[in-house]
């Protein structure tokens, strides 16, 4: 019984190591980095356009209430929404820039 468990474990280890070898052979190439970079820049551009529209909307639609508490809460929420939209925009831009740098760097690496 113990011997059969050891055989099953060794077979499972062999299958696992073969999966790792095949995944290592299918590594990412320059084309994958370029596609990822372009996609990230496109998301960044779309989010930048959306962030500008959000900013213009909040600037042109001021709260009509005269209560100081309502004005403070409204201002805080507006700032939070605008800040998060621009944070997403520049996160995608920096990811795209990083992937483009890796794309350029992949041409200078020697094949091992």
C-alpha positions in Angstrom: 0.0 0.0 0.0 2.8 2.4 0.9 4.7 1.5 -2.2 1.6 2.3 -4.4 1.3 5.8 -2.7 5.0 6.5 -3.5 4.5 5.5 -7.1 1.4 7.7 -7.4 3.3 10.6 -5.9 6.3 10.2 -8.2 3.9 10.1 -11.2 2.2 13.3 -10.1 5.6 14.9 -9.7 6.6 13.9 -13.2 3.4 15.3 -14.6 3.9 18.6 -12.7 7.5 18.9 -13.9 6.5 18.3 -17.5 3.9 21.1 -17.2 6.5 23.5 -15.9 8.9 22.6 -18.7 6.2 23.3 -21.4 5.2 26.6 -19.8 8.8 27.7 -19.6 9.2 26.9 -23.4 6.1 29.0 -24.2 7.7 32.3 -22.9 6.5 35.7 -23.9 8.1 37.2 -27.0 8.5 40.8 -28.2 5.2 40.7 -30.1 3.4 39.9 -26.8 5.0 42.9 -25.1 4.1 45.2 -28.0 0.5 44.1 -28.0 0.3 44.5 -24.2 1.8 48.0 -24.4 -0.5 49.2 -27.2 -3.5 47.8 -25.3 -2.5 49.5 -22.1 -1.9 52.8 -23.9 -5.4 52.5 -25.5 -7.0 52.0 -22.1 -5.0 54.9 -20.8 -6.2 57.2 -23.7 -9.8 56.1 -23.1 -9.6 56.7 -19.4 -8.0 60.1 -19.9 -10.9 61.1 -22.2 -13.3 59.8 -19.6 -11.5 61.6 -16.8 -11.6 64.9 -18.6 -15.4 64.4 -19.2 -15.9 63.7 -15.5 -13.9 66.7 -14.5 -15.8 69.0 -16.9 -19.1 67.6 -15.6 -18.3 68.2 -11.9 -17.0 71.7 -12.7 -20.1 72.7 -14.6 -22.6 71.1 -12.2 -22.0 72.6 -8.8 -24.2 71.5 -5.9 -27.2 73.8 -5.4 -27.6 73.2 -1.7 -26.5 75.9 0.7 -25.7 73.6 3.6 -22.0 73.6 4.5 -22.0 69.9 5.4 -23.5 69.0 2.0 -21.0 71.2 0.2 -18.1 69.6 2.0 -19.3 66.0 1.4 -20.0 66.8 -2.3 -16.6 68.4 -2.7 -14.9 65.3 -1.1 -16.8 62.8 -3.3 -16.1 64.8 -6.4 -12.4 65.0 -5.6 -12.3 61.3 -4.8 -14.0 60.3 -8.1 -11.8 62.6 -10.2 -8.6 61.4 -8.4 -9.5 57.8 -8.9 -10.2 58.3 -12.6 -6.9 60.0 -13.2 -5.1 57.4 -11.0 -6.4 54.6 -13.3 -5.4 56.7 -16.3 -1.8 57.1 -15.3 -1.5 53.6 -14.0 -2.4 52.2 -17.4 0.0 54.7 -19.0 2.9 53.6 -16.8 2.1 50.0 -17.4 2.2 50.7 -21.2 5.4 52.5 -20.9 7.0 49.6 -18.9 5.8 47.1 -21.4 7.2 49.2 -24.3 10.6 49.4 -22.5 10.6 45.6 -22.1 9.7 45.3 -25.8 12.7 47.4 -26.7 14.9 45.5 -24.2 13.9 42.1 -25.6 15.8 42.9 -28.8 19.0 43.4 -26.9 18.9 40.1 -25.0 20.9 37.2 -26.2 19.0 33.9 -26.8 20.1 31.4 -24.2 
